[in-house]
Amino acid sequence: MVASFGNFALFGIIPFLPVSSEMKAGIAVIGWAMSWLLFVIGSLLAGNEGYSYLKQLFRRWFPKA
C-alpha cells in the first residue's frame, strides 16, 4: 500500500528533478506503468471478485472482433 501511494507522490516531484526533459518523461511513463501494475496485483490479491473485475475491464477495453 505504501508503494502505491508513494508512486503517486512521485508524480508531484517529477517537474522539479534536476534531469533532462526526456528523463522526466521516462520517469513519468515508468510511474504510470507501475501504478497499473500495482492496481492489477491488488485486484488479483482480492480473490475471485478482483479477477472477475479485471476480466470485465479488459474485455471492455479489448473486445473480440
PDB file of N, H, CA, C and O in Angstrom:
ATOM      1  N   MET A   1       0.824  -1.182   0.000  1.00  0.00           N
ATOM      2  CA  MET A   1       0.000   0.000   0.000  1.00  0.00           C
ATOM      3  C   MET A   1       0.871   1.250   0.000  1.00  0.00           C
ATOM      4  O   MET A   1       0.541   2.242  -0.650  1.00  0.00           O
ATOM      5  N   VAL A   2       1.964   1.202   0.716  1.00  0.00           N
ATOM      6  H   VAL A   2       2.232   0.396   1.244  1.00  0.00           H
ATOM      7  CA  VAL A   2       2.870   2.347   0.749  1.00  0.00           C
ATOM      8  C   VAL A   2       3.451   2.592  -0.637  1.00  0.00           C
ATOM      9  O   VAL A   2       3.610   3.741  -1.048  1.00  0.00           O
ATOM     10  N   ALA A   3       3.767   1.527  -1.356  1.00  0.00           N
ATOM     11  H   ALA A   3       3.637   0.594  -1.022  1.00  0.00           H
ATOM     12  CA  ALA A   3       4.325   1.689  -2.702  1.00  0.00           C
ATOM     13  C   ALA A   3       3.322   2.343  -3.637  1.00  0.00           C
ATOM     14  O   ALA A   3       3.699   3.137  -4.498  1.00  0.00           O
ATOM     15  N   SER A   4       2.060   2.018  -3.474  1.00  0.00           N
ATOM     16  H   SER A   4       1.754   1.372  -2.774  1.00  0.00           H
ATOM     17  CA  SER A   4       1.026   2.588  -4.330  1.00  0.00           C
ATOM     18  C   SER A   4       0.917   4.096  -4.118  1.00  0.00           C
ATOM     19  O   SER A   4       0.927   4.864  -5.080  1.00  0.00           O
ATOM     20  N   PHE A   5       0.813   4.519  -2.849  1.00  0.00           N
ATOM     21  H   PHE A   5       0.805   3.895  -2.068  1.00  0.00           H
ATOM     22  CA  PHE A   5       0.697   5.946  -2.578  1.00  0.00           C
ATOM     23  C   PHE A   5       2.006   6.674  -2.840  1.00  0.00           C
ATOM     24  O   PHE A   5       1.995   7.834  -3.252  1.00  0.00           O
ATOM     25  N   GLY A   6       3.115   6.021  -2.610  1.00  0.00           N
ATOM     26  H   GLY A   6       3.124   5.079  -2.274  1.00  0.00           H
ATOM     27  CA  GLY A   6       4.410   6.619  -2.912  1.00  0.00           C
ATOM     28  C   GLY A   6       4.590   6.870  -4.392  1.00  0.00           C
ATOM     29  O   GLY A   6       5.232   7.839  -4.798  1.00  0.00           O
ATOM     30  N   ASN A   7       4.018   5.989  -5.196  1.00  0.00           N
ATOM     31  H   ASN A   7       3.496   5.202  -4.866  1.00  0.00           H
ATOM     32  CA  ASN A   7       4.087   6.144  -6.642  1.00  0.00           C
ATOM     33  C   ASN A   7       3.387   7.431  -7.076  1.00  0.00           C
ATOM     34  O   ASN A   7       3.892   8.142  -7.945  1.00  0.00           O
ATOM     35  N   PHE A   8       2.238   7.737  -6.487  1.00  0.00           N
ATOM     36  H   PHE A   8       1.828   7.159  -5.781  1.00  0.00           H
ATOM     37  CA  PHE A   8       1.512   8.946  -6.867  1.00  0.00           C
ATOM     38  C   PHE A   8       2.202  10.199  -6.350  1.00  0.00           C
ATOM     39  O   PHE A   8       2.095  11.255  -6.975  1.00  0.00           O
ATOM     40  N   ALA A   9       2.902  10.113  -5.235  1.00  0.00           N
ATOM     41  H   ALA A   9       2.988   9.256  -4.727  1.00  0.00           H
ATOM     42  CA  ALA A   9       3.672  11.253  -4.749  1.00  0.00           C
ATOM     43  C   ALA A   9       4.819  11.561  -5.701  1.00  0.00           C
ATOM     44  O   ALA A   9       5.240  12.711  -5.825  1.00  0.00           O
ATOM     45  N   LEU A  10       5.321  10.536  -6.369  1.00  0.00           N
ATOM     46  H   LEU A  10       4.980   9.601  -6.268  1.00  0.00           H
ATOM     47  CA  LEU A  10       6.408  10.711  -7.326  1.00  0.00           C
ATOM     48  C   LEU A  10       6.014  11.658  -8.466  1.00  0.00           C
ATOM     49  O   LEU A  10       6.837  12.440  -8.941  1.00  0.00           O
ATOM     50  N   PHE A  11       4.765  11.583  -8.896  1.00  0.00           N
ATOM     51  H   PHE A  11       4.096  10.948  -8.510  1.00  0.00           H
ATOM     52  CA  PHE A  11       4.322  12.440  -9.994  1.00  0.00           C
ATOM     53  C   PHE A  11       4.395  13.919  -9.635  1.00  0.00           C
ATOM     54  O   PHE A  11       4.580  14.759 -10.515  1.00  0.00           O
ATOM     55  N   GLY A  12       4.253  14.245  -8.359  1.00  0.00           N
ATOM     56  H   GLY A  12       4.102  13.563  -7.644  1.00  0.00           H
ATOM     57  CA  GLY A  12       4.320  15.639  -7.930  1.00  0.00           C
ATOM     58  C   GLY A  12       5.721  16.217  -7.933  1.00  0.00           C
ATOM     59  O   GLY A  12       5.893  17.432  -8.030  1.00  0.00           O
ATOM     60  N   ILE A  13       6.717  15.363  -7.827  1.00  0.00           N
ATOM     61  H   ILE A  13       6.577  14.376  -7.748  1.00  0.00           H
ATOM     62  CA  ILE A  13       8.087  15.886  -7.765  1.00  0.00           C
ATOM     63  C   ILE A  13       8.834  15.766  -9.092  1.00  0.00           C
ATOM     64  O   ILE A  13       9.934  16.302  -9.228  1.00  0.00           O
ATOM     65  N   ILE A  14       8.266  15.086 -10.051  1.00  0.00           N
ATOM     66  H   ILE A  14       7.372  14.651  -9.941  1.00  0.00           H
ATOM     67  CA  ILE A  14       8.950  14.904 -11.342  1.00  0.00           C
ATOM     68  C   ILE A  14       9.364  16.230 -11.984  1.00  0.00           C
ATOM     69  O   ILE A  14      10.493  16.327 -12.464  1.00  0.00           O
ATOM     70  N   PRO A  15       8.504  17.260 -12.019  1.00  0.00           N
ATOM     71  CA  PRO A  15       8.929  18.515 -12.666  1.00  0.00           C
ATOM     72  C   PRO A  15      10.126  19.193 -12.010  1.00  0.00           C
ATOM     73  O   PRO A  15      10.807  19.996 -12.648  1.00  0.00           O
ATOM     74  N   PHE A  16      10.386  18.883 -10.758  1.00  0.00           N
ATOM     75  H   PHE A  16       9.832  18.230 -10.240  1.00  0.00           H
ATOM     76  CA  PHE A  16      11.457  19.555 -10.023  1.00  0.00           C
ATOM     77  C   PHE A  16      12.766  18.762  -9.990  1.00  0.00           C
ATOM     78  O   PHE A  16      13.743  19.210  -9.390  1.00  0.00           O
ATOM     79  N   LEU A  17      12.792  17.605 -10.618  1.00  0.00           N
ATOM     80  H   LEU A  17      11.999  17.241 -11.105  1.00  0.00           H
ATOM     81  CA  LEU A  17      14.009  16.809 -10.631  1.00  0.00           C
ATOM     82  C   LEU A  17      15.070  17.456 -11.531  1.00  0.00           C
ATOM     83  O   LEU A  17      14.733  18.009 -12.577  1.00  0.00           O
ATOM     84  N   PRO A  18      16.332  17.392 -11.141  1.00  0.00           N
ATOM     85  CA  PRO A  18      17.401  18.014 -11.931  1.00  0.00           C
ATOM     86  C   PRO A  18      17.904  17.093 -13.057  1.00  0.00           C
ATOM     87  O   PRO A  18      19.095  16.793 -13.138  1.00  0.00           O
ATOM     88  N   VAL A  19      16.986  16.656 -13.913  1.00  0.00           N
ATOM     89  H   VAL A  19      16.018  16.900 -13.847  1.00  0.00           H
ATOM     90  CA  VAL A  19      17.346  15.795 -15.045  1.00  0.00           C
ATOM     91  C   VAL A  19      16.714  16.371 -16.313  1.00  0.00           C
ATOM     92  O   VAL A  19      15.923  17.312 -16.250  1.00  0.00           O
ATOM     93  N   SER A  20      17.069  15.801 -17.451  1.00  0.00           N
ATOM     94  H   SER A  20      17.712  15.037 -17.502  1.00  0.00           H
ATOM     95  CA  SER A  20      16.567  16.304 -18.722  1.00  0.00           C
ATOM     96  C   SER A  20      15.070  16.023 -18.869  1.00  0.00           C
ATOM     97  O   SER A  20      14.499  15.212 -18.140  1.00  0.00           O
ATOM     98  N   SER A  21      14.458  16.708 -19.820  1.00  0.00           N
ATOM     99  H   SER A  21      14.923  17.367 -20.411  1.00  0.00           H
ATOM    100  CA  SER A  21      13.031  16.522 -20.088  1.00  0.00           C
ATOM    101  C   SER A  21      12.730  15.102 -20.542  1.00  0.00           C
ATOM    102  O   SER A  21      11.688  14.541 -20.200  1.00  0.00           O
ATOM    103  N   GLU A  22      13.642  14.523 -21.313  1.00  0.00           N
ATOM    104  H   GLU A  22      14.488  14.979 -21.591  1.00  0.00           H
ATOM    105  CA  GLU A  22      13.440  13.149 -21.773  1.00  0.00           C
ATOM    106  C   GLU A  22      13.435  12.179 -20.593  1.00  0.00           C
ATOM    107  O   GLU A  22      12.640  11.240 -20.552  1.00  0.00           O
ATOM    108  N   MET A  23      14.327  12.417 -19.642  1.00  0.00           N
ATOM    109  H   MET A  23      14.973  13.180 -19.675  1.00  0.00           H
ATOM    110  CA  MET A  23      14.387  11.563 -18.460  1.00  0.00           C
ATOM    111  C   MET A  23      13.129  11.736 -17.614  1.00  0.00           C
ATOM    112  O   MET A  23      12.613  10.759 -17.071  1.00  0.00           O
ATOM    113  N   LYS A  24      12.632  12.962 -17.497  1.00  0.00           N
ATOM    114  H   LYS A  24      13.052  13.755 -17.938  1.00  0.00           H
ATOM    115  CA  LYS A  24      11.393  13.203 -16.746  1.00  0.00           C
ATOM    116  C   LYS A  24      10.224  12.480 -17.397  1.00  0.00           C
ATOM    117  O   LYS A  24       9.384  11.904 -16.706  1.00  0.00           O
ATOM    118  N   ALA A  25      10.168  12.507 -18.717  1.00  0.00           N
ATOM    119  H   ALA A  25      10.851  12.975 -19.279  1.00  0.00           H
ATOM    120  CA  ALA A  25       9.100  11.799 -19.427  1.00  0.00           C
ATOM    121  C   ALA A  25       9.212  10.294 -19.197  1.00  0.00           C
ATOM    122  O   ALA A  25       8.204   9.616 -19.000  1.00  0.00           O
ATOM    123  N   GLY A  26      10.422   9.780 -19.223  1.00  0.00           N
ATOM    124  H   GLY A  26      11.241  10.330 -19.384  1.00  0.00           H
ATOM    125  CA  GLY A  26      10.640   8.355 -18.971  1.00  0.00           C
ATOM    126  C   GLY A  26      10.228   7.954 -17.564  1.00  0.00           C
ATOM    127  O   GLY A  26       9.626   6.899 -17.365  1.00  0.00           O
ATOM    128  N   ILE A  27      10.549   8.791 -16.593  1.00  0.00           N
ATOM    129  H   ILE A  27      11.038   9.648 -16.754  1.00  0.00           H
ATOM    130  CA  ILE A  27      10.161   8.517 -15.212  1.00  0.00           C
ATOM    131  C   ILE A  27       8.635   8.531 -15.083  1.00  0.00           C
ATOM    132  O   ILE A  27       8.063   7.702 -14.376  1.00  0.00           O
ATOM    133  N   ALA A  28       7.983   9.469 -15.766  1.00  0.00           N
ATOM    134  H   ALA A  28       8.448  10.142 -16.341  1.00  0.00           H
ATOM    135  CA  ALA A  28       6.518   9.544 -15.718  1.00  0.00           C
ATOM    136  C   ALA A  28       5.889   8.295 -16.329  1.00  0.00           C
ATOM    137  O   ALA A  28       4.917   7.769 -15.787  1.00  0.00           O
ATOM    138  N   VAL A  29       6.428   7.814 -17.447  1.00  0.00           N
ATOM    139  H   VAL A  29       7.218   8.242 -17.887  1.00  0.00           H
ATOM    140  CA  VAL A  29       5.888   6.610 -18.088  1.00  0.00           C
ATOM    141  C   VAL A  29       6.098   5.393 -17.197  1.00  0.00           C
ATOM    142  O   VAL A  29       5.201   4.560 -17.064  1.00  0.00           O
ATOM    143  N   ILE A  30       7.264   5.283 -16.593  1.00  0.00           N
ATOM    144  H   ILE A  30       7.992   5.960 -16.701  1.00  0.00           H
ATOM    145  CA  ILE A  30       7.528   4.163 -15.686  1.00  0.00           C
ATOM    146  C   ILE A  30       6.591   4.225 -14.482  1.00  0.00           C
ATOM    147  O   ILE A  30       6.095   3.190 -14.036  1.00  0.00           O
ATOM    148  N   GLY A  31       6.346   5.406 -13.958  1.00  0.00           N
ATOM    149  H   GLY A  31       6.750   6.246 -14.320  1.00  0.00           H
ATOM    150  CA  GLY A  31       5.416   5.561 -12.839  1.00  0.00           C
ATOM    151  C   GLY A  31       4.001   5.186 -13.222  1.00  0.00           C
ATOM    152  O   GLY A  31       3.285   4.559 -12.441  1.00  0.00           O
ATOM    153  N   TRP A  32       3.593   5.568 -14.426  1.00  0.00           N
ATOM    154  H   TRP A  32       4.174   6.077 -15.060  1.00  0.00           H
ATOM    155  CA  TRP A  32       2.251   5.216 -14.921  1.00  0.00           C
ATOM    156  C   TRP A  32       2.111   3.704 -15.042  1.00  0.00           C
ATOM    157  O   TRP A  32       1.112   3.129 -14.609  1.00  0.00           O
ATOM    158  N   ALA A  33       3.116   3.063 -15.633  1.00  0.00           N
ATOM    159  H   ALA A  33       3.928   3.530 -15.985  1.00  0.00           H
ATOM    160  CA  ALA A  33       3.071   1.606 -15.789  1.00  0.00           C
ATOM    161  C   ALA A  33       3.091   0.914 -14.423  1.00  0.00           C
ATOM    162  O   ALA A  33       2.401  -0.084 -14.217  1.00  0.00           O
ATOM    163  N   MET A  34       3.876   1.445 -13.504  1.00  0.00           N
ATOM    164  H   MET A  34       4.437   2.256 -13.671  1.00  0.00           H
ATOM    165  CA  MET A  34       3.952   0.847 -12.177  1.00  0.00           C
ATOM    166  C   MET A  34       2.622   0.980 -11.438  1.00  0.00           C
ATOM    167  O   MET A  34       2.227   0.068 -10.711  1.00  0.00           O
ATOM    168  N   SER A  35       1.930   2.104 -11.616  1.00  0.00           N
ATOM    169  H   SER A  35       2.251   2.844 -12.206  1.00  0.00           H
ATOM    170  CA  SER A  35       0.646   2.270 -10.941  1.00  0.00           C
ATOM    171  C   SER A  35      -0.374   1.255 -11.462  1.00  0.00           C
ATOM    172  O   SER A  35      -1.158   0.710 -10.685  1.00  0.00           O
ATOM    173  N   TRP A  36      -0.366   1.002 -12.772  1.00  0.00           N
ATOM    174  H   TRP A  36       0.271   1.445 -13.403  1.00  0.00           H
ATOM    175  CA  TRP A  36      -1.277  -0.003 -13.319  1.00  0.00           C
ATOM    176  C   TRP A  36      -0.901  -1.403 -12.865  1.00  0.00           C
ATOM    177  O   TRP A  36      -1.773  -2.230 -12.601  1.00  0.00           O
ATOM    178  N   LEU A  37       0.388  -1.669 -12.775  1.00  0.00           N
ATOM    179  H   LEU A  37       1.097  -0.997 -12.990  1.00  0.00           H
ATOM    180  CA  LEU A  37       0.836  -2.973 -12.302  1.00  0.00           C
ATOM    181  C   LEU A  37       0.398  -3.211 -10.859  1.00  0.00           C
ATOM    182  O   LEU A  37      -0.063  -4.301 -10.521  1.00  0.00           O
ATOM    183  N   LEU A  38       0.540  -2.201 -10.015  1.00  0.00           N
ATOM    184  H   LEU A  38       0.915  -1.315 -10.289  1.00  0.00           H
ATOM    185  CA  LEU A  38       0.107  -2.332  -8.630  1.00  0.00           C
ATOM    186  C   LEU A  38      -1.410  -2.508  -8.542  1.00  0.00           C
ATOM    187  O   LEU A  38      -1.897  -3.248  -7.687  1.00  0.00           O
ATOM    188  N   PHE A  39      -2.159  -1.835  -9.417  1.00  0.00           N
ATOM    189  H   PHE A  39      -1.763  -1.234 -10.111  1.00  0.00           H
ATOM    190  CA  PHE A  39      -3.610  -1.993  -9.442  1.00  0.00           C
ATOM    191  C   PHE A  39      -3.993  -3.423  -9.809  1.00  0.00           C
ATOM    192  O   PHE A  39      -4.869  -4.014  -9.177  1.00  0.00           O
ATOM    193  N   VAL A  40      -3.348  -3.974 -10.817  1.00  0.00           N
ATOM    194  H   VAL A  40      -2.637  -3.494 -11.330  1.00  0.00           H
ATOM    195  CA  VAL A  40      -3.654  -5.341 -11.255  1.00  0.00           C
ATOM    196  C   VAL A  40      -3.278  -6.342 -10.154  1.00  0.00           C
ATOM    197  O   VAL A  40      -4.046  -7.261  -9.867  1.00  0.00           O
ATOM    198  N   ILE A  41      -2.119  -6.171  -9.547  1.00  0.00           N
ATOM    199  H   ILE A  41      -1.496  -5.425  -9.780  1.00  0.00           H
ATOM    200  CA  ILE A  41      -1.701  -7.079  -8.476  1.00  0.00           C
ATOM    201  C   ILE A  41      -2.681  -7.005  -7.306  1.00  0.00           C
ATOM    202  O   ILE A  41      -3.081  -8.035  -6.765  1.00  0.00           O
ATOM    203  N   GLY A  42      -3.062  -5.807  -6.923  1.00  0.00           N
ATOM    204  H   GLY A  42      -2.738  -4.970  -7.363  1.00  0.00           H
ATOM    205  CA  GLY A  42      -4.016  -5.650  -5.827  1.00  0.00           C
ATOM    206  C   GLY A  42      -5.364  -6.264  -6.150  1.00  0.00           C
ATOM    207  O   GLY A  42      -5.992  -6.878  -5.287  1.00  0.00           O
ATOM    208  N   SER A  43      -5.814  -6.104  -7.387  1.00  0.00           N
ATOM    209  H   SER A  43      -5.304  -5.606  -8.088  1.00  0.00           H
ATOM    210  CA  SER A  43      -7.090  -6.700  -7.785  1.00  0.00           C
ATOM    211  C   SER A  43      -7.023  -8.218  -7.751  1.00  0.00           C
ATOM    212  O   SER A  43      -7.977  -8.875  -7.334  1.00  0.00           O
ATOM    213  N   LEU A  44      -5.908  -8.773  -8.185  1.00  0.00           N
ATOM    214  H   LEU A  44      -5.134  -8.240  -8.525  1.00  0.00           H
ATOM    215  CA  LEU A  44      -5.767 -10.223  -8.155  1.00  0.00           C
ATOM    216  C   LEU A  44      -5.676 -10.747  -6.723  1.00  0.00           C
ATOM    217  O   LEU A  44      -6.154 -11.843  -6.432  1.00  0.00           O
ATOM    218  N   LEU A  45      -5.075  -9.983  -5.845  1.00  0.00           N
ATOM    219  H   LEU A  45      -4.686  -9.092  -6.082  1.00  0.00           H
ATOM    220  CA  LEU A  45      -4.991 -10.392  -4.450  1.00  0.00           C
ATOM    221  C   LEU A  45      -6.352 -10.336  -3.754  1.00  0.00           C
ATOM    222  O   LEU A  45      -6.536 -10.939  -2.697  1.00  0.00           O
ATOM    223  N   ALA A  46      -7.304  -9.612  -4.348  1.00  0.00           N
ATOM    224  H   ALA A  46      -7.154  -9.122  -5.206  1.00  0.00           H
ATOM    225  CA  ALA A  46      -8.650  -9.527  -3.772  1.00  0.00           C
ATOM    226  C   ALA A  46      -9.434 -10.812  -3.978  1.00  0.00           C
ATOM    227  O   ALA A  46     -10.510 -10.974  -3.401  1.00  0.00           O
ATOM    228  N   GLY A  47      -8.924 -11.724  -4.784  1.00  0.00           N
ATOM    229  H   GLY A  47      -8.051 -11.593  -5.253  1.00  0.00           H
ATOM    230  CA  GLY A  47      -9.589 -13.015  -4.978  1.00  0.00           C
ATOM    231  C   GLY A  47     -10.445 -13.043  -6.230  1.00  0.00           C
ATOM    232  O   GLY A  47     -10.161 -12.356  -7.211  1.00  0.00           O
ATOM    233  N   ASN A  48     -11.494 -13.845  -6.182  1.00  0.00           N
ATOM    234  H   ASN A  48     -11.724 -14.404  -5.385  1.00  0.00           H
ATOM    235  CA  ASN A  48     -12.345 -14.045  -7.359  1.00  0.00           C
ATOM    236  C   ASN A  48     -13.036 -12.769  -7.804  1.00  0.00           C
ATOM    237  O   ASN A  48     -13.210 -12.548  -9.003  1.00  0.00           O
ATOM    238  N   GLU A  49     -13.434 -11.922  -6.858  1.00  0.00           N
ATOM    239  H   GLU A  49     -13.293 -12.101  -5.884  1.00  0.00           H
ATOM    240  CA  GLU A  49     -14.092 -10.669  -7.226  1.00  0.00           C
ATOM    241  C   GLU A  49     -13.139  -9.763  -8.003  1.00  0.00           C
ATOM    242  O   GLU A  49     -13.533  -9.150  -8.996  1.00  0.00           O
ATOM    243  N   GLY A  50     -11.911  -9.680  -7.561  1.00  0.00           N
ATOM    244  H   GLY A  50     -11.591 -10.178  -6.755  1.00  0.00           H
ATOM    245  CA  GLY A  50     -10.921  -8.866  -8.263  1.00  0.00           C
ATOM    246  C   GLY A  50     -10.614  -9.415  -9.641  1.00  0.00           C
ATOM    247  O   GLY A  50     -10.493  -8.659 -10.605  1.00  0.00           O
ATOM    248  N   TYR A  51     -10.488 -10.742  -9.736  1.00  0.00           N
ATOM    249  H   TYR A  51     -10.587 -11.356  -8.953  1.00  0.00           H
ATOM    250  CA  TYR A  51     -10.232 -11.367 -11.030  1.00  0.00           C
ATOM    251  C   TYR A  51     -11.389 -11.122 -11.988  1.00  0.00           C
ATOM    252  O   TYR A  51     -11.171 -10.821 -13.162  1.00  0.00           O
ATOM    253  N   SER A  52     -12.607 -11.247 -11.501  1.00  0.00           N
ATOM    254  H   SER A  52     -12.785 -11.492 -10.548  1.00  0.00           H
ATOM    255  CA  SER A  52     -13.781 -11.014 -12.350  1.00  0.00           C
ATOM    256  C   SER A  52     -13.832  -9.568 -12.826  1.00  0.00           C
ATOM    257  O   SER A  52     -14.166  -9.295 -13.979  1.00  0.00           O
ATOM    258  N   TYR A  53     -13.497  -8.645 -11.926  1.00  0.00           N
ATOM    259  H   TYR A  53     -13.226  -8.867 -10.990  1.00  0.00           H
ATOM    260  CA  TYR A  53     -13.493  -7.237 -12.304  1.00  0.00           C
ATOM    261  C   TYR A  53     -12.456  -6.963 -13.388  1.00  0.00           C
ATOM    262  O   TYR A  53     -12.739  -6.265 -14.362  1.00  0.00           O
ATOM    263  N   LEU A  54     -11.253  -7.514 -13.218  1.00  0.00           N
ATOM    264  H   LEU A  54     -11.023  -8.081 -12.427  1.00  0.00           H
ATOM    265  CA  LEU A  54     -10.208  -7.313 -14.225  1.00  0.00           C
ATOM    266  C   LEU A  54     -10.605  -7.919 -15.571  1.00  0.00           C
ATOM    267  O   LEU A  54     -10.372  -7.323 -16.622  1.00  0.00           O
ATOM    268  N   LYS A  55     -11.202  -9.100 -15.526  1.00  0.00           N
ATOM    269  H   LYS A  55     -11.392  -9.583 -14.671  1.00  0.00           H
ATOM    270  CA  LYS A  55     -11.624  -9.758 -16.758  1.00  0.00           C
ATOM    271  C   LYS A  55     -12.667  -8.905 -17.477  1.00  0.00           C
ATOM    272  O   LYS A  55     -12.609  -8.744 -18.696  1.00  0.00           O
ATOM    273  N   GLN A  56     -13.608  -8.367 -16.731  1.00  0.00           N
ATOM    274  H   GLN A  56     -13.656  -8.498 -15.741  1.00  0.00           H
ATOM    275  CA  GLN A  56     -14.630  -7.495 -17.319  1.00  0.00           C
ATOM    276  C   GLN A  56     -13.997  -6.226 -17.886  1.00  0.00           C
ATOM    277  O   GLN A  56     -14.369  -5.773 -18.968  1.00  0.00           O
ATOM    278  N   LEU A  57     -13.054  -5.661 -17.164  1.00  0.00           N
ATOM    279  H   LEU A  57     -12.752  -6.029 -16.284  1.00  0.00           H
ATOM    280  CA  LEU A  57     -12.386  -4.433 -17.597  1.00  0.00           C
ATOM    281  C   LEU A  57     -11.613  -4.648 -18.893  1.00  0.00           C
ATOM    282  O   LEU A  57     -11.706  -3.837 -19.814  1.00  0.00           O
ATOM    283  N   PHE A  58     -10.851  -5.741 -18.969  1.00  0.00           N
ATOM    284  H   PHE A  58     -10.776  -6.401 -18.221  1.00  0.00           H
ATOM    285  CA  PHE A  58     -10.062  -5.999 -20.166  1.00  0.00           C
ATOM    286  C   PHE A  58     -10.939  -6.368 -21.358  1.00  0.00           C
ATOM    287  O   PHE A  58     -10.616  -6.025 -22.495  1.00  0.00           O
ATOM    288  N   ARG A  59     -12.036  -7.058 -21.109  1.00  0.00           N
ATOM    289  H   ARG A  59     -12.298  -7.336 -20.185  1.00  0.00           H
ATOM    290  CA  ARG A  59     -12.953  -7.371 -22.220  1.00  0.00           C
ATOM    291  C   ARG A  59     -13.602  -6.115 -22.775  1.00  0.00           C
ATOM    292  O   ARG A  59     -13.888  -6.038 -23.970  1.00  0.00           O
ATOM    293  N   ARG A  60     -13.835  -5.135 -21.922  1.00  0.00           N
ATOM    294  H   ARG A  60     -13.604  -5.198 -20.951  1.00  0.00           H
ATOM    295  CA  ARG A  60     -14.404  -3.871 -22.385  1.00  0.00           C
ATOM    296  C   ARG A  60     -13.363  -3.081 -23.190  1.00  0.00           C
ATOM    297  O   ARG A  60     -13.702  -2.453 -24.192  1.00  0.00           O
ATOM    298  N   TRP A  61     -12.107  -3.112 -22.755  1.00  0.00           N
ATOM    299  H   TRP A  61     -11.831  -3.622 -21.940  1.00  0.00           H
ATOM    300  CA  TRP A  61     -11.042  -2.397 -23.449  1.00  0.00           C
ATOM    301  C   TRP A  61     -10.643  -3.074 -24.751  1.00  0.00           C
ATOM    302  O   TRP A  61     -10.358  -2.400 -25.741  1.00  0.00           O
ATOM    303  N   PHE A  62     -10.622  -4.405 -24.755  1.00  0.00           N
ATOM    304  H   PHE A  62     -10.854  -4.952 -23.950  1.00  0.00           H
ATOM    305  CA  PHE A  62     -10.161  -5.169 -25.910  1.00  0.00           C
ATOM    306  C   PHE A  62     -11.241  -6.151 -26.361  1.00  0.00           C
ATOM    307  O   PHE A  62     -11.117  -7.355 -26.137  1.00  0.00           O
ATOM    308  N   PRO A  63     -12.299  -5.640 -26.994  1.00  0.00           N
ATOM    309  CA  PRO A  63     -13.378  -6.551 -27.414  1.00  0.00           C
ATOM    310  C   PRO A  63     -12.909  -7.478 -28.538  1.00  0.00           C
ATOM    311  O   PRO A  63     -12.060  -7.121 -29.354  1.00  0.00           O
ATOM    312  N   LYS A  64     -13.489  -8.671 -28.551  1.00  0.00           N
ATOM    313  H   LYS A  64     -14.179  -8.961 -27.888  1.00  0.00           H
ATOM    314  CA  LYS A  64     -13.164  -9.633 -29.615  1.00  0.00           C
ATOM    315  C   LYS A  64     -13.793  -9.160 -30.911  1.00  0.00           C
ATOM    316  O   LYS A  64     -14.915  -8.655 -30.938  1.00  0.00           O
ATOM    317  N   ALA A  65     -13.051  -9.336 -31.965  1.00  0.00           N
ATOM    318  H   ALA A  65     -12.139  -9.747 -31.943  1.00  0.00           H
ATOM    319  CA  ALA A  65     -13.543  -8.891 -33.281  1.00  0.00           C
ATOM    320  C   ALA A  65     -14.513  -9.887 -33.871  1.00  0.00           C
ATOM    321  O   ALA A  65     -15.024  -9.674 -34.970  1.00  0.00           O
TER     322      ALA A  65
END
